[in-house]
Amino acid sequence: AIATFKLVPLAALGAEESWKVASALASRHIGGAVNFIAVAQTLEISGDAVAAALAADNLICALYFMAIFYITRNVGPEESDPASGAGAQAKEEDLESSPPPIESESEHISTYKAGLAVCFSSLVCGASAFLATSVLGRPGVLIPIATLITVVIATCFPNRMQEIASAGEGMSLLIMQFFFATVGMSGAISKVLTMAPLLFVFSFLQVAIHLALILLIGRSKIFNYSLKEVILASNANVGGPTTAAAMCAAKQWRSYFVPSMLSGILGYSIATFVSIAMGYGVLKPLAMKF
């Protein structure tokens, strides 16, 4: 993100808006759309810039997923251990006949668990709002505080949180659409079309530099990771746990399913904080120099 911002400083957006949009896009590629929203809300990015950034980034992500599937076109599915005999073959056939976990988790949402997820998020948001406004006096940090509280609770009580995780994810995807609709209503099409080409170039360079670096470093003699591992790490970074797990299911790399999910979840956990810190500490000073 820093290298891309030096190459494409987004000067057309203005010094104050450019570093904020760059920070939000960085959070999108470290974590996911939820982190993009968190950073956009925290830094108070305009609706036009948010809409244009989302439009440009969605196209780049589509091209990125096409690229990584093409790169791994010669990497086949995992083979069963020949020494394990028919038992392993039967197990592999059972796994192949079962639906991918990423799909089965989100097909059915329990009303009870959905209610628990909404209740939990309401309590977290209420506590975060109190801390942000009454204690710290900075309403803009509400979302980072809510993220921190959620990560701490999920770390301390993983089994309890796992019960409502899938329902919470489904509810969050639904509610997030209201945010996108609100952003679209607040933006002007002419401004979005004006800003989108510049943001397209920015997003393209950011993802291209990331992919080039991770392939160069990960495949080097120092680390010597397999192409499969490097691409899944990249996918978990740019796309998130859902797309990385989906790639594992599509390519039948089942032993990498859980590590890919965990890598993506780690990105979700740290993306908001890392991007805001990078924005204020690095990108904002750079923007003021242009």
C-alpha positions in Angstrom: 0.0 0.0 0.0 2.8 2.4 0.8 4.7 1.7 -2.4 1.5 2.0 -4.4 0.7 5.3 -2.7 4.0 6.7 -3.7 3.5 5.7 -7.3 -0.2 6.7 -7.4 -0.8 9.3 -4.7 -4.5 9.8 -5.5 -3.9 13.5 -5.7 -7.2 14.0 -7.6 -9.0 13.1 -4.4 -7.3 15.8 -2.4 -4.6 15.5 0.2 -7.0 14.9 3.1 -9.1 12.3 1.3 -6.4 10.4 -0.6 -4.6 8.8 2.4 -7.9 7.8 3.9 -9.0 6.0 0.8 -5.6 4.3 0.5 -5.9 3.2 4.2 -9.3 1.8 3.5 -8.2 -0.2 0.5 -5.2 -1.5 2.4 -7.6 -2.8 5.1 -9.7 -4.4 2.4 -6.7 -6.4 1.2 -5.4 -7.2 4.6 -8.8 -8.3 5.9 -12.0 -7.9 4.0 -15.0 -5.8 3.2 -15.9 -5.5 6.8 -12.5 -3.9 7.6 -12.9 -1.5 4.6 -16.2 -0.4 6.1 -14.7 0.0 9.6 -11.8 2.2 8.3 -14.1 4.2 6.0 -16.4 4.9 8.9 -13.6 5.7 11.3 -11.8 8.0 9.0 -15.1 9.6 7.7 -14.5 9.0 4.0 -17.0 10.6 1.7 -19.7 8.5 0.1 -18.5 9.2 -3.5 -15.0 8.0 -2.6 -16.3 4.9 -0.9 -18.5 4.0 -3.8 -15.8 4.5 -6.3 -13.2 2.6 -4.3 -15.6 -0.4 -3.9 -16.4 -0.4 -7.6 -12.8 -0.3 -8.6 -11.6 -2.9 -6.0 -14.4 -5.4 -6.9 -13.2 -5.5 -10.5 -9.6 -5.9 -9.5 -10.5 -8.7 -7.1 -12.3 -10.5 -9.8 -9.2 -10.2 -12.1 -7.0 -11.3 -9.2 -9.0 -14.5 -8.6 -8.8 -15.4 -12.2 -5.1 -14.8 -12.1 -4.4 -17.1 -9.1 -6.5 -19.9 -10.5 -4.6 -19.6 -13.8 -1.2 -19.6 -11.9 -2.2 -22.8 -10.1 -3.7 -24.5 -13.1 -1.0 -27.2 -13.1 -1.3 -27.9 -9.3 -3.6 -30.8 -9.0 -5.7 -32.0 -6.0 -4.1 -33.8 -3.1 -3.6 -37.5 -3.5 -4.4 -40.0 -0.8 -1.5 -41.9 0.9 -0.8 -45.1 -1.0 0.3 -46.9 2.1 -3.0 -46.3 3.8 -4.9 -48.7 1.4 -8.6 -48.8 0.8 -9.5 -47.1 4.0 -7.9 -43.9 3.0 -9.4 -44.2 -0.5 -12.9 -44.7 1.0 -12.4 -41.7 3.3 -11.3 -39.6 0.3 -14.4 -40.7 -1.6 -16.6 -39.7 1.4 -15.0 -36.3 1.5 -15.5 -35.8 -2.2 -19.1 -36.7 -2.0 -19.8 -34.4 0.9 -20.5 -30.7 0.2 -17.7 -28.2 0.9 -17.8 -26.9 4.5 -17.8 -23.3 3.3 -21.2 -23.8 1.7 -22.9 -25.9 4.4 -22.1 -23.5 7.2 -24.0 -20.6 5.6 -26.9 -22.5 4.1 -29.0 -22.6 7.3 -29.1 -19.9 10.0 -30.8 -20.8 13.2 -33.3 -18.1 14.4 -32.1 -18.6 18.0 -28.4 -18.3 17.1 -29.1 -15.3 14.9 -30.9 -13.7 17.8 -27.9 -14.4 20.1 -25.5 -12.9 17.5 -27.6 -9.7 17.2 -27.9 -9.5 21.0 -24.1 -10.0 21.4 -23.3 -7.4 18.7 -25.8 -4.9 20.2 -24.1 -5.2 23.6 -20.6 -4.8 22.1 -21.7 -1.8 20.1 -23.4 -0.2 23.2 -20.2 -0.7 25.2 -18.0 0.6 22.4 -20.2 3.7 21.9 -20.0 4.4 25.6 -16.2 4.1 25.7 -15.7 6.0 22.5 -18.0 9.0 23.3 -18.2 9.2 27.1 -14.7 7.9 28.1 -12.4 8.8 25.2 -14.5 11.6 23.7 -13.7 10.3 20.1 -16.8 8.9 18.4 -14.7 7.9 15.4 -13.0 5.1 17.2 -16.2 3.3 18.0 -15.7 0.5 15.3 -12.0 -0.2 16.2 -13.0 -0.5 19.9 -15.9 -2.9 19.0 -13.5 -4.9 16.9 -11.0 -5.1 19.8 -13.7 -6.2 22.3 -15.0 -8.9 19.9 -11.5 -10.3 19.2 -10.7 -10.4 22.9 -14.0 -12.2 23.8 -13.6 -14.6 20.9 -10.0 -15.4 22.0 -11.0 -15.9 25.7 -14.2 -17.9 24.9 -13.7 -19.6 21.6 -16.2 -22.4 22.1 -19.0 -20.1 23.2 -18.4 -17.7 20.2 -18.2 -20.6 17.7 -21.8 -21.4 18.4 -23.0 -18.1 17.0 -20.2 -17.4 14.5 -21.9 -18.8 11.4 -25.2 -17.1 12.2 -23.4 -13.9 13.0 -21.5 -14.0 9.7 -24.8 -14.6 7.7 -26.5 -11.7 9.6 -23.5 -9.4 9.0 -23.5 -10.1 5.3 -27.2 -9.1 5.2 -26.8 -6.0 7.2 -23.7 -5.0 5.3 -25.9 -4.6 2.1 -27.7 -1.8 3.8 -24.4 0.0 4.2 -23.6 -0.5 0.5 -27.1 0.8 -0.4 -26.7 3.9 1.8 -23.3 4.6 0.3 -24.7 4.3 -3.2 -27.6 6.7 -2.4 -25.2 9.3 -1.0 -22.8 9.2 -4.0 -23.1 11.1 -7.3 -22.6 8.9 -10.4 -20.6 11.6 -12.2 -18.1 11.8 -9.3 -17.8 8.1 -8.9 -17.1 7.7 -12.7 -14.5 10.5 -12.4 -12.7 8.9 -9.4 -13.0 5.2 -10.4 -10.3 5.0 -13.1 -7.7 6.4 -10.7 -8.7 4.1 -8.0 -8.7 1.2 -10.4 -5.0 1.8 -11.2 -4.3 2.1 -7.5 -6.0 -1.1 -6.6 -4.4 -2.9 -9.5 -0.9 -1.9 -8.5 -1.5 -2.7 -4.9 -2.7 -6.2 -5.6 -0.1 -6.7 -8.4 2.8 -5.7 -6.1 1.5 -7.9 -3.3 1.3 -10.9 -5.6 4.7 -10.3 -7.2 6.3 -9.9 -3.7 4.7 -13.0 -2.1 5.6 -15.2 -5.1 9.2 -13.8 -5.2 9.8 -14.1 -1.4 7.7 -17.2 -0.7 9.2 -19.2 -3.6 12.7 -18.1 -2.8 15.4 -20.5 -1.6 15.2 -19.0 1.9 11.5 -19.9 2.5 10.9 -22.4 -0.3 7.2 -22.7 0.1 5.2 -24.6 -2.5 3.2 -22.7 -5.1 0.0 -24.0 -3.4 1.0 -22.5 0.0 2.0 -19.2 -1.4 -1.2 -18.7 -3.5 -3.4 -19.7 -0.6 -1.6 -17.3 1.7 -2.1 -14.5 -0.9 -5.8 -15.5 -1.3 -6.4 -15.4 2.4 -4.7 -11.9 2.5 -6.5 -10.3 -0.5 -9.8 -12.2 -0.5 -10.2 -13.4 3.1 -10.9 -16.7 4.8 -14.1 -17.4 2.7 -12.4 -17.1 -0.7 -9.3 -19.0 0.5 -11.4 -21.9 1.8 -13.5 -21.9 -1.4 -10.3 -22.3 -3.4 -9.2 -25.2 -1.2 -12.6 -26.8 -1.8 -12.5 -26.2 -5.6 -8.9 -27.4 -6.0 -9.4 -30.3 -3.4 -6.6 -29.1 -1.2 -8.4 -30.3 2.0 -5.5 -30.3 4.3 -5.0 -26.5 3.7 -8.7 -25.7 4.5 -8.3 -24.9 8.2 -4.9 -23.1 7.9 -6.3 -20.9 5.1 -9.3 -20.0 7.2 -7.2 -19.2 10.2 -4.9 -17.0 8.1 -7.8 -15.0 6.7 -9.4 -14.6 10.2 -6.1 -13.2 11.5 -6.3 -10.7 8.7 -9.8 -9.7 9.7 -8.6 -9.3 13.3 -5.7 -7.0 12.6 -6.6 -5.2 9.4 -8.6 -2.3 10.9 -5.9 -1.4 13.4 -2.9 -1.9 11.1 -4.5 0.2 8.3 -5.6 3.1 10.6 -2.1 3.2 12.2 -0.4 3.1 8.8 -2.8 5.8 7.5 -2.0 8.2 10.3 1.7 7.3 10.7 2.8 6.9 7.1 0.2 7.7 4.4 -1.0 11.0 5.8 2.5 12.5 6.1 3.1 11.3 2.5 -0.1 12.9 1.3 0.7 16.2 2.8 4.0 16.3 0.9 2.3 16.0 -2.6 
